[in-house]
């Protein structure tokens, strides 16, 4: 699993100008099953996306296709982690540590 942290590097009016395309991009990755949660950070200086996958390069490709990235209005930090403990609602996402 990956935590994708977006940090805005442009004024909010430029973020808002790209928002509709960004939301459509999010919707496509929810439909494909890669994204499982997302939202704005508070204060509004970026966002967070939880993404499923085991191939970091594929996740990097996905972030490069974000309309925010294409428009040059955000930077991404990608953190991979192994969700060994979850709520019952997210039990299907639990993983075991490699031996």
NUZA-381634 format. One line per field, with one value per atom (N, C-alpha, C): x, y, z; residue number from 1; residue in three letters. Coordinates in steps of 0.2 Angstrom, whole numbers, plus 2048, in hexadecimal, padded with zeros to 3 digits. Layout:
REM residues N
x	[X/...]
y	[Y/...]
z	[Z/...]
kolza	[NUM/...]
drenro	[ALA/...]
//
This chain:
REM residues 99
x	[804/800/804/802/806/802/805/802/805/801/803/801/807/805/807/802/802/804/808/80A/809/805/803/80A/80B/811/80F/809/806/800/7FE/7F8/7F2/7EE/7E7/7E3/7E3/7DF/7E2/7E8/7EB/7E9/7E9/7E6/7DF/7DB/7D4/7D2/7D7/7D6/7D7/7DB/7DC/7D8/7D4/7D0/7CC/7C8/7C3/7C7/7CC/7D0/7D3/7D5/7D8/7D3/7CD/7C8/7C6/7C6/7C4/7CA/7D0/7D6/7D5/7D3/7D2/7CD/7C7/7C2/7C4/7C8/7CA/7CE/7D2/7D7/7D3/7CD/7C9/7C5/7C3/7C0/7C4/7CB/7CF/7D1/7CF/7D1/7D8/7DB/7E2/7E1/7DC/7DC/7D6/7D7/7D2/7D0/7D4/7D2/7D6/7D3/7D6/7D3/7D6/7D3/7D9/7D6/7DA/7DE/7E4/7E7/7E4/7E4/7E2/7E8/7EB/7E8/7E9/7E5/7E5/7EB/7F0/7F7/7F9/7F4/7F5/7F0/7F1/7ED/7F0/7EC/7EF/7EA/7EE/7EA/7ED/7E9/7EB/7EA/7F0/7EF/7F2/7EF/7F1/7F5/7FA/7FF/805/809/80F/815/813/818/819/81E/81F/820/823/824/81D/818/811/80E/80F/80C/80F/816/819/816/815/812/80B/807/800/801/805/806/808/80C/80F/809/804/7FE/7F9/7F9/7F5/7F5/7EF/7EE/7F2/7F2/7F6/7FD/800/807/808/804/805/804/800/7FF/805/809/80F/80C/807/804/805/808/809/80F/812/818/815/817/815/81B/819/81D/81A/81D/81A/81E/819/81C/818/81C/81A/81A/814/814/810/811/80E/809/802/7FD/7FC/7FF/7FF/7F9/7F7/7F1/7EC/7E6/7E1/7DA/7D6/7CF/7CC/7C6/7C3/7C0/7BE/7BC/7C1/7C7/7CD/7D1/7CE/7D1/7D4/7D0/7D2/7D9/7DB/7E1/7E7/7E6/7EC/7F1/7F7/7FD/801/805/809/810/814/81B/81F/823/827/82C/82D/831/839]
y	[7FA/800/806/80C/812/818/81C/823/828/82B/830/837/83B/841/847/84A/850/856/85A/861/866/86B/870/874/876/87A/880/882/887/88A/890/893/88F/890/88C/88D/893/894/890/88E/88A/882/881/87A/879/87E/87E/87D/881/880/879/875/86E/869/86C/867/862/864/860/85A/85C/856/852/855/851/84C/84E/84A/844/846/841/83B/83E/839/835/838/834/82F/831/82C/826/827/822/81D/81F/81B/817/81A/817/811/813/80E/808/809/803/800/802/7FF/800/805/807/80C/811/815/813/814/812/817/81D/823/828/82E/835/83A/840/846/84C/852/857/857/85A/85B/861/861/867/86A/870/875/873/876/874/876/872/873/86C/868/862/85D/856/851/84B/845/83F/83A/835/82F/829/824/81D/819/816/812/80B/806/7FF/7FE/7F9/7F7/7F4/7F1/7EE/7F0/7F4/7F7/7FE/800/808/80B/808/80C/80D/809/80A/80F/810/815/81C/81C/822/824/81F/821/824/821/824/82B/82D/834/838/836/83A/83C/838/839/83E/83F/844/84B/84D/854/859/858/85D/85D/857/856/859/857/85A/862/864/86C/86F/86B/86E/871/86F/872/86E/868/864/860/85E/859/853/84D/847/844/842/83D/837/831/82B/827/824/820/819/814/80D/80A/807/803/7FD/7F9/7F2/7F3/7F3/7F3/7ED/7EC/7E5/7E6/7EC/7EC/7F1/7F0/7F4/7F3/7F8/7F7/7F1/7EE/7E9/7EB/7F1/7F3/7F3/7F3/7F3/7EC/7E7/7E1/7DE/7DF/7DC/7DF/7E4/7E8/7E6/7E2/7E0/7DB/7DC/7D8/7D6/7D1/7CE/7D0/7D1/7D3/7CE/7CF/7CA/7C7/7C0/7BC/7BE]
z	[800/800/800/7FD/7FD/800/803/805/800/7FC/7F7/7FA/7FC/7FF/7F9/7F8/7F3/7F7/7F5/7F8/7F2/7F4/7EF/7EE/7E8/7E7/7E2/7E2/7DE/7E2/7E0/7E4/7E3/7E8/7E8/7E2/7DF/7D9/7D3/7D3/7CE/7CF/7D6/7D8/7D6/7D8/7D6/7CF/7CB/7C3/7C1/7C4/7C2/7C6/7CA/7CF/7CB/7C6/7C3/7BF/7BC/7B9/7BE/7C3/7C9/7CC/7CD/7D0/7CB/7C4/7BF/7BF/7C0/7C1/7C7/7CC/7D3/7D1/7CE/7CD/7C9/7C4/7C0/7C4/7C8/7CC/7D2/7D4/7D9/7D5/7CF/7CB/7C9/7C9/7C7/7CD/7D3/7D9/7DD/7DA/7DC/7E2/7E2/7E7/7EC/7F3/7F8/7FC/7FC/800/7FE/7FF/7FD/800/801/803/804/805/807/80D/80E/814/817/81E/822/826/824/820/818/814/80D/809/80A/807/803/802/7FE/7FF/7FE/7FF/801/802/804/800/7FD/7F9/7FC/7FE/7FF/7F9/7F7/7F1/7F2/7EE/7EF/7E9/7EB/7E5/7E8/7E4/7E7/7E2/7DD/7D8/7D9/7DC/7DD/7D7/7D2/7CB/7C8/7C9/7C7/7CA/7D1/7D5/7D3/7D1/7CF/7C8/7C4/7BD/7BE/7C3/7C4/7C7/7CB/7CE/7C9/7C4/7BE/7BA/7BA/7B5/7B8/7BF/7C2/7BF/7BD/7BA/7BE/7C5/7C9/7C8/7C7/7C5/7BE/7B9/7B2/7B2/7B6/7B7/7BB/7BE/7C2/7C9/7CC/7D2/7D8/7D8/7DE/7DD/7E2/7E3/7E7/7E5/7E9/7ED/7F3/7F7/7F7/7F6/7F6/7FB/7FF/805/804/804/804/80B/80D/813/813/818/818/81E/81C/821/824/82A/82D/832/834/839/836/836/833/837/836/839/835/838/835/82E/82D/827/821/823/81E/81F/822/823/81C/817/810/80E/811/80F/813/818/81D/819/81B/818/81D/81C/821/81F/824/822/81F/81A/817/81B/81A/81F/81E]
kolza	[1/1/1/2/2/2/3/3/3/4/4/4/5/5/5/6/6/6/7/7/7/8/8/8/9/9/9/10/10/10/11/11/11/12/12/12/13/13/13/14/14/14/15/15/15/16/16/16/17/17/17/18/18/18/19/19/19/20/20/20/21/21/21/22/22/22/23/23/23/24/24/24/25/25/25/26/26/26/27/27/27/28/28/28/29/29/29/30/30/30/31/31/31/32/32/32/33/33/33/34/34/34/35/35/35/36/36/36/37/37/37/38/38/38/39/39/39/40/40/40/41/41/41/42/42/42/43/43/43/44/44/44/45/45/45/46/46/46/47/47/47/48/48/48/49/49/49/50/50/50/51/51/51/52/52/52/53/53/53/54/54/54/55/55/55/56/56/56/57/57/57/58/58/58/59/59/59/60/60/60/61/61/61/62/62/62/63/63/63/64/64/64/65/65/65/66/66/66/67/67/67/68/68/68/69/69/69/70/70/70/71/71/71/72/72/72/73/73/73/74/74/74/75/75/75/76/76/76/77/77/77/78/78/78/79/79/79/80/80/80/81/81/81/82/82/82/83/83/83/84/84/84/85/85/85/86/86/86/87/87/87/88/88/88/89/89/89/90/90/90/91/91/91/92/92/92/93/93/93/94/94/94/95/95/95/96/96/96/97/97/97/98/98/98/99/99/99]
drenro	[UNK/UNK/UNK/UNK/UNK/UNK/UNK/UNK/UNK/UNK/UNK/UNK/UNK/UNK/UNK/UNK/UNK/UNK/UNK/UNK/UNK/UNK/UNK/UNK/UNK/UNK/UNK/UNK/UNK/UNK/UNK/UNK/UNK/UNK/UNK/UNK/UNK/UNK/UNK/UNK/UNK/UNK/UNK/UNK/UNK/UNK/UNK/UNK/UNK/UNK/UNK/UNK/UNK/UNK/UNK/UNK/UNK/UNK/UNK/UNK/UNK/UNK/UNK/UNK/UNK/UNK/UNK/UNK/UNK/UNK/UNK/UNK/UNK/UNK/UNK/UNK/UNK/UNK/UNK/UNK/UNK/UNK/UNK/UNK/UNK/UNK/UNK/UNK/UNK/UNK/UNK/UNK/UNK/UNK/UNK/UNK/UNK/UNK/UNK/UNK/UNK/UNK/UNK/UNK/UNK/UNK/UNK/UNK/UNK/UNK/UNK/UNK/UNK/UNK/UNK/UNK/UNK/UNK/UNK/UNK/UNK/UNK/UNK/UNK/UNK/UNK/UNK/UNK/UNK/UNK/UNK/UNK/UNK/UNK/UNK/UNK/UNK/UNK/UNK/UNK/UNK/UNK/UNK/UNK/UNK/UNK/UNK/UNK/UNK/UNK/UNK/UNK/UNK/UNK/UNK/UNK/UNK/UNK/UNK/UNK/UNK/UNK/UNK/UNK/UNK/UNK/UNK/UNK/UNK/UNK/UNK/UNK/UNK/UNK/UNK/UNK/UNK/UNK/UNK/UNK/UNK/UNK/UNK/UNK/UNK/UNK/UNK/UNK/UNK/UNK/UNK/UNK/UNK/UNK/UNK/UNK/UNK/UNK/UNK/UNK/UNK/UNK/UNK/UNK/UNK/UNK/UNK/UNK/UNK/UNK/UNK/UNK/UNK/UNK/UNK/UNK/UNK/UNK/UNK/UNK/UNK/UNK/UNK/UNK/UNK/UNK/UNK/UNK/UNK/UNK/UNK/UNK/UNK/UNK/UNK/UNK/UNK/UNK/UNK/UNK/UNK/UNK/UNK/UNK/UNK/UNK/UNK/UNK/UNK/UNK/UNK/UNK/UNK/UNK/UNK/UNK/UNK/UNK/UNK/UNK/UNK/UNK/UNK/UNK/UNK/UNK/UNK/UNK/UNK/UNK/UNK/UNK/UNK/UNK/UNK/UNK/UNK/UNK/UNK/UNK/UNK/UNK/UNK/UNK/UNK/UNK/UNK/UNK/UNK/UNK/UNK/UNK/UNK/UNK/UNK/UNK/UNK]
//
